[in-house]
Amino acid sequence: MKPTHRLTGLALAIAGLPIASTQAAILLQDDFSTPSTPTDQFRAYEARIDLGWNGSRTGGNLSEWDITGGRLENAYAVAGDSVEGESPAWQWWTNTATTSTDTILTVSFDYGTDGSDSLEVHFWAIQSGATPTTTFDFLSNTSNWRSGNSSLNEDVSAGGYDTFNLLDGDTTPDDEDSISGSLSGTGTFTWQVDVSTLGIAGVSTVGDIDGFFFGLGADETGGGTSYIDNLSITSVPEPSSTALLGLGASVLLLRRRR
């Protein structure tokens, strides 16, 4: 009689595991190798969907977020400055993985802060088709916000865009709801969420999400440069149920041949 573990190994080979239900989808990936200055915007306006990185401003006070030295960084060092030092850099983009049946989203990036500065990161789903409840074509206040956090100004925009926090499915993301908490020092941040568990109406897979908002900012205490690099936001395939059925059938066949 052959050992059971050999049968299992053969069954796995026959079943072809691991097999993914879909290919992993890249939702946003940036190594910040191309220098640029994010477009300064007062809020996250609909007109900036799919147009890359944005900084924030109030009047003549411009965001200090820049893509330089191979990373997205803010070198401002005036403690508590709510625009240059603390308002977020952000991007609002359309989901291109609309056929994805994956349920897991993953976020990963390298980061660094100086002194007692810290970073906050926000990640939202942007759903279209809601009944507009305002005449304003923006969702988020990205300017003059405390500690680098992003928060809502409008429940639904003029274009019918509604937001949901991918941290917990909250329909009104606010400044306490960052996916990262407070990051300090240097390191690599990784995070995953199963979108099927968030209770967002009409969202059971990554492909059901219409768009995304990703924002980060610093809580500036007078330290030096804060930055992120090697940003990757992807879906994560799960083992195929077809492969698992194949495994079961293979094990039964091998047992009969014994």
C-alpha positions as CSV (number, residue, x, y, z in Angstrom):
1,M,0.0,0.0,0.0
2,K,1.3,3.4,-1.0
3,P,1.5,6.1,1.7
4,T,-1.4,8.5,1.7
5,H,0.7,11.6,1.2
6,R,2.0,10.2,-2.1
7,L,-1.6,9.8,-3.3
8,T,-2.5,13.3,-2.2
9,G,0.6,14.7,-4.0
10,L,-0.4,12.9,-7.2
11,A,-4.0,14.1,-6.9
12,L,-2.8,17.6,-6.6
13,A,-0.7,17.3,-9.7
14,I,-3.7,15.8,-11.6
15,A,-6.0,18.6,-10.3
16,G,-3.5,21.2,-11.4
17,L,-3.4,23.1,-8.2
18,P,-3.0,25.9,-7.5
19,I,-5.4,27.3,-10.1
20,A,-6.8,30.8,-9.8
21,S,-10.3,31.8,-10.6
22,T,-9.0,34.9,-12.4
23,Q,-5.7,36.5,-13.1
24,A,-4.7,39.0,-10.5
25,A,-5.8,42.5,-11.7
26,I,-3.5,45.5,-11.3
27,L,-5.7,48.4,-10.2
28,L,-3.0,51.0,-9.6
29,Q,0.8,50.5,-9.7
30,D,3.4,53.2,-9.4
31,D,7.1,53.2,-8.7
32,F,7.2,57.0,-9.1
33,S,10.2,56.8,-11.5
34,T,8.8,59.7,-13.6
35,P,9.2,63.1,-11.8
36,S,6.2,65.4,-11.7
37,T,4.3,67.7,-9.5
38,P,0.7,66.6,-8.6
39,T,-2.0,68.9,-9.9
40,D,-3.1,71.2,-7.2
41,Q,-6.8,70.9,-6.5
42,F,-9.0,72.4,-3.8
43,R,-11.2,69.2,-3.7
44,A,-11.5,65.8,-5.4
45,Y,-13.5,67.1,-8.3
46,E,-15.1,64.8,-10.9
47,A,-13.1,66.6,-13.6
48,R,-10.0,65.0,-12.2
49,I,-11.1,61.4,-12.5
50,D,-8.4,59.3,-14.2
51,L,-6.0,62.2,-14.5
52,G,-3.3,61.0,-12.1
53,W,-1.9,62.4,-8.8
54,N,-3.3,65.5,-7.2
55,G,-2.1,67.7,-4.4
56,S,-4.3,70.2,-2.4
57,R,-4.3,73.9,-2.0
58,T,-6.1,76.8,-0.3
59,G,-5.8,80.0,-2.1
60,G,-2.1,80.6,-2.8
61,N,-1.0,77.8,-0.4
62,L,0.2,75.0,-2.6
63,S,0.6,71.3,-1.7
64,E,4.2,70.3,-1.1
65,W,3.6,66.7,-2.4
66,D,5.9,66.0,-5.4
67,I,7.1,63.0,-7.3
68,T,10.8,63.3,-7.1
69,G,13.8,61.1,-6.4
70,G,11.8,58.0,-7.3
71,R,9.1,58.4,-4.7
72,L,6.0,60.5,-3.8
73,E,7.2,62.8,-1.1
74,N,6.5,65.8,1.0
75,A,9.5,67.6,2.3
76,Y,7.7,70.4,4.2
77,A,8.7,70.7,7.8
78,V,6.5,73.4,9.4
79,A,4.7,71.8,12.3
80,G,0.9,71.7,12.0
81,D,0.7,73.4,8.7
82,S,-2.7,72.2,7.4
83,V,-2.1,72.8,3.6
84,E,1.5,72.4,2.5
85,G,2.4,69.9,5.2
86,E,-0.8,68.0,6.0
87,S,-3.3,68.1,3.1
88,P,-3.3,64.8,1.1
89,A,-2.0,63.8,-2.2
90,W,-4.7,61.7,-3.9
91,Q,-5.9,60.0,-7.0
92,W,-9.4,59.1,-8.2
93,W,-9.6,56.6,-11.0
94,T,-12.0,54.3,-12.8
95,N,-11.8,50.6,-12.1
96,T,-10.5,48.8,-15.2
97,A,-10.9,45.3,-13.8
98,T,-14.7,45.2,-14.3
99,T,-14.6,41.5,-15.2
100,S,-12.7,40.4,-12.1
101,T,-14.5,37.9,-9.9
102,D,-11.9,38.2,-7.2
103,T,-13.1,39.4,-3.8
104,I,-9.8,40.3,-2.2
105,L,-8.1,43.7,-2.6
106,T,-4.6,44.2,-1.5
107,V,-2.6,47.4,-1.0
108,S,1.2,47.5,-0.5
109,F,3.8,50.3,-0.5
110,D,7.1,51.3,1.1
111,Y,7.0,54.4,3.4
112,G,9.1,56.7,5.5
113,T,8.7,59.6,7.9
114,D,11.1,61.7,9.9
115,G,11.0,62.6,13.5
116,S,7.6,62.2,15.0
117,D,5.8,62.8,11.7
118,S,3.3,60.2,10.6
119,L,1.3,59.2,7.5
120,E,-2.4,58.4,7.1
121,V,-3.8,56.5,4.1
122,H,-7.4,56.4,2.9
123,F,-8.9,54.0,0.4
124,W,-12.5,54.3,-0.9
125,A,-14.8,52.7,-3.4
126,I,-16.5,55.3,-5.7
127,Q,-19.9,54.0,-6.9
128,S,-21.8,55.7,-9.7
129,G,-25.5,55.7,-10.4
130,A,-26.7,57.3,-7.2
131,T,-29.4,60.0,-7.2
132,P,-27.5,63.3,-7.1
133,T,-28.2,65.1,-3.8
134,T,-26.1,68.2,-4.5
135,T,-25.1,70.6,-7.2
136,F,-21.4,70.3,-6.4
137,D,-19.2,68.2,-8.6
138,F,-16.8,66.9,-5.9
139,L,-16.9,64.4,-3.1
140,S,-13.9,64.9,-0.8
141,N,-12.4,67.8,0.9
142,T,-8.7,67.4,0.3
143,S,-7.5,70.8,1.4
144,N,-6.8,72.4,4.8
145,W,-7.6,69.0,6.5
146,R,-6.1,68.0,9.8
147,S,-3.3,65.5,10.1
148,G,-3.4,64.6,6.4
149,N,-6.7,62.8,6.6
150,S,-9.4,62.8,3.9
151,S,-13.1,63.3,4.6
152,L,-16.3,63.8,2.8
153,N,-17.9,67.2,2.0
154,E,-20.8,65.7,0.0
155,D,-22.8,62.5,0.4
156,V,-23.4,62.2,-3.3
157,S,-21.8,64.4,-6.0
158,A,-23.7,66.2,-8.8
159,G,-22.7,63.3,-11.2
160,G,-24.3,60.7,-8.9
161,Y,-21.0,59.4,-7.4
162,D,-21.2,57.9,-3.9
163,T,-18.4,56.8,-1.7
164,F,-17.8,53.8,0.6
165,N,-14.9,53.3,2.9
166,L,-13.0,50.1,2.0
167,L,-11.9,49.8,5.6
168,D,-15.4,48.8,6.8
169,G,-18.0,49.7,4.2
170,D,-19.0,52.9,5.9
171,T,-21.0,55.2,3.5
172,T,-19.5,58.4,4.9
173,P,-15.7,57.9,5.1
174,D,-14.2,60.4,7.5
175,D,-10.8,61.4,8.9
176,E,-10.6,58.6,11.5
177,D,-11.2,55.9,8.9
178,S,-7.7,55.4,7.4
179,I,-6.8,51.9,6.3
180,S,-3.3,52.3,7.7
181,G,-3.8,54.0,11.1
182,S,-0.8,56.2,11.9
183,L,2.4,55.1,10.2
184,S,5.8,56.4,11.4
185,G,9.4,55.5,10.8
186,T,10.2,53.4,7.8
187,G,8.8,50.1,6.5
188,T,6.5,48.4,4.1
189,F,2.7,48.6,4.6
190,T,0.5,45.7,3.4
191,W,-3.2,45.4,3.8
192,Q,-6.1,43.2,2.5
193,V,-9.8,43.4,2.5
194,D,-12.6,41.1,1.3
195,V,-15.0,43.4,-0.5
196,S,-17.8,40.8,-0.3
197,T,-17.9,41.2,3.5
198,L,-18.3,45.0,3.5
199,G,-22.1,45.2,2.9
200,I,-21.8,47.6,0.0
201,A,-24.9,47.4,-2.1
202,G,-24.2,45.7,-5.4
203,V,-20.6,44.9,-4.5
204,S,-19.7,41.2,-4.1
205,T,-16.5,41.2,-6.2
206,V,-13.7,43.6,-7.1
207,G,-15.3,43.9,-10.6
208,D,-18.5,45.3,-9.1
209,I,-16.6,48.5,-7.9
210,D,-16.9,51.4,-10.3
211,G,-13.9,53.4,-9.2
212,F,-11.4,54.1,-6.4
213,F,-10.1,57.0,-4.3
214,F,-6.6,56.6,-2.7
215,G,-5.3,59.5,-0.5
216,L,-2.4,59.9,1.8
217,G,-1.2,62.8,3.9
218,A,1.2,63.6,6.7
219,D,0.6,64.7,10.3
220,E,3.4,67.2,10.2
221,T,5.1,67.8,13.5
222,G,8.2,69.6,12.2
223,G,10.2,66.6,11.0
224,G,11.7,66.2,7.6
225,T,10.5,64.3,4.5
226,S,7.6,61.9,4.4
227,Y,7.2,59.6,1.4
228,I,5.7,56.5,-0.2
229,D,7.2,54.3,-2.9
230,N,6.5,51.1,-4.9
231,L,2.7,51.5,-4.6
232,S,0.7,48.5,-5.7
233,I,-3.1,48.0,-5.5
234,T,-4.3,44.7,-6.9
235,S,-7.0,42.1,-6.7
236,V,-6.0,38.7,-5.3
237,P,-7.2,35.5,-7.0
238,E,-8.5,32.7,-4.8
239,P,-8.3,28.9,-5.5
240,S,-10.7,27.8,-8.1
241,S,-13.7,25.7,-7.0
242,T,-13.3,23.7,-10.2
243,A,-9.7,22.8,-9.2
244,L,-10.9,21.7,-5.8
245,L,-13.6,19.5,-7.4
246,G,-10.9,18.0,-9.6
247,L,-8.8,17.2,-6.5
248,G,-11.7,15.4,-4.9
249,A,-12.3,13.3,-8.0
250,S,-8.7,12.5,-8.4
251,V,-8.4,11.3,-4.8
252,L,-11.4,9.0,-5.2
253,L,-10.0,7.6,-8.4
254,L,-6.7,6.8,-6.8
255,R,-8.3,5.1,-3.9
256,R,-10.4,2.9,-6.2
257,R,-7.2,1.9,-8.0
258,R,-5.6,0.9,-4.7
